[in-house]
Amino acid sequence: MKVRDAMSPEVQLCTPDDTLKDAAEAMAALGVGLLPVTDNECLVGMISDRDIAIRGVALGRGPDSRVGDVMTAEVKYCYDDQDLDEVTANMGDIQVRRLPVLSREKRLVGIIALGDIAQAQAGDGTGEALSQISRPGGQHAQL
């Protein structure tokens, strides 16, 4: 199965110049904790509810602060034509619960999350990926 067969194709975007309030309101309305950040149709980062809390509020930044000031600029991603098992294993290796999905032309086409994988492959590696993703530490630990 390919990533495109399991991913969520509808993705709310924000820009580096949007405010933290804009991003938080969008997350609340959508029931998500992560938004891709794009600039001129190019993926330049991701903003999470944790980024807002840890790099924003905890450091004294207010709701009118820019997304670009607190977003995670180093973005891990996968391609829509990649094998889902390969991406699942990679998510475990790099300890992430979701990845933006790009076309081979590097255009954002969706997001793949553990929930998407669980629905697409009930029991086929999701537990293993979750156990690897959930171990302490990892690349996105906030320091």
Buried (B, 14 or more C-beta within 10 A) or exposed (E): EBBBEBBBEEBBEBBBEBBBBBBBEBBEEEEBBBBBBBEEEEBBBBBBBBBBBBBBBEEEBEBEBBBBEBBBEEBBBBBBEBEBBEBBBBBBEBBBBBBBBBEEEEEBBBBBBBEBBBEBBEEBBBEEBBEBBEEEEEEBEEE
